Amino acid sequence: MKLNYINITLFSLSLNILLLSSEIYNQRNHYITLHKPKIKPTKPHRSLCECELYAPVNYDNDPEMKAVMQDFDRQTSQRFHEFDERKIKNKQKCKEQCEKDIQKIILKDKIEKELTEKLSTLQTKIETNDIPTCVCEKSVADKTEKFCHDCGYGLGSVAPSIGLLGVPGMYGWKTAALAAATKDAITKGLAAGEAARIKAGIDAVILGLNSEFGLSTQAVQKIGLVINAQNYKDAGYIYQAIFTKYQGSCMASGSVRVPVTGTSEPICKNIIGKAISGRSSEEATIKSTVKAMVSNAEEPAKAAAEAARETAINAIKARETGLINTIFMSKQTAIIASVVAIVVIVLIMIIIYLILRYRRKKKMKKKLQYIKLLEE
């Protein structure tokens, strides 16, 4: 504000000096005019000396001067108002600070007085033997804090290990169990396929004996032809049994054999018909027919073996996979429950530890404040 007052004063002083110098100059040089004889001189402008510079009417009636004066008054009043507000705020701050300092001084004097009264009653002569030995016994809170810290640290280090090692271990066990189950299913499927192949081959051979030679199952058993896993593919064995049956059931009539009197064996008719149509001997006809029959039995045997093998493998794999998944889910649930329980216990321990630590720090802070206050 002082700077503004100085600027305003200097501005008005310079303005007055300028006006005064202009007036003096005009007064000194008023005789310098153009002389025109017989013509009345006229001035194209008015000089300042002819005006009343400080007349009130020149300021009161001039709108520009009024606006300048109003702006000046408004800015000046605004700055005075701001100055008063800052002054009031500074006074309030100083007053509050003074009150705080006074309260501190009063409190300090009060404490010093109390300490002086209490210390005056104490004995000033203290020997070394009179000082009690400090036996540092931890309180229950300190022991609990240490226990929670150690327990939380131990369980907190164990829980990630269980989570990181338990679940991958279970997945590894599941993979190995599934691989073993698949291998066992394949082995059992091959055995089931082999059994189905043998049964289908035997059935195909028996069906061929019935269709080619007219021999029923009872007739095959009567001639002593036992079809099993070892001989159902033996064309020579089957041929020998059929040829023996043919020789015993049919008698020779010229170049061919006919049924024995009193018997009606379809084997004779079938073999003789095949021999006549094929223009070959009965022996060659039986041999070729048996070979074709045994060869044709291989295809249904393979198909039955493949179907039985796939069925057995799928059934065993489904059963073993379901069992493994059930065991895996139960173990996984147990691991997850264990990890969750450990995490909950760790969190509880950590919370108890933090609470006890906060209380201990709060007590230590109060002790330090009291010691600092005593030192002051």
Number of C-alpha atoms within 10 A of each C-alpha: 10 7 8 11 11 10 12 12 12 12 12 11 11 11 12 12 12 11 14 15 12 14 17 13 12 16 13 9 9 11 8 8 10 9 9 8 7 6 7 7 11 8 8 6 6 8 13 15 16 9 11 10 14 8 9 9 10 12 14 11 10 10 10 11 13 13 11 11 13 12 12 13 12 12 12 15 12 12 14 13 12 12 12 12 12 12 11 12 11 12 12 12 11 12 12 12 12 12 12 12 12 12 12 12 12 12 12 15 12 12 14 15 12 12 12 11 11 10 11 10 8 9 7 8 5 9 7 6 7 7 8 7 7 6 6 6 8 9 9 9 15 15 12 16 21 15 14 22 18 15 16 23 14 12 18 18 12 15 18 14 13 17 16 11 11 17 17 12 13 17 13 12 14 17 13 12 16 17 14 13 20 19 14 16 23 19 15 16 24 19 16 20 25 19 18 21 26 21 18 21 28 22 18 21 23 21 18 20 23 17 13 17 22 19 20 14 13 8 14 19 12 11 13 10 17 14 19 13 14 8 14 21 22 14 18 13 15 23 18 16 15 23 17 12 19 22 15 11 19 21 15 11 9 7 7 14 18 17 20 14 9 6 9 13 17 15 22 24 17 16 23 21 14 19 18 14 10 12 11 12 16 23 17 13 19 23 19 13 20 26 17 12 21 22 14 15 23 19 15 15 22 18 15 20 25 19 16 21 25 17 15 21 24 16 14 19 20 15 13 19 18 12 11 18 14 12 14 17 12 12 15 16 12 12 17 16 12 15 20 14 13 19 18 12 17 22 15 14 23 20 15 18 22 15 13 18 16 12 13 15 12 12 12 12 12 12 12 12 12 12 11 10 12 12 7 8
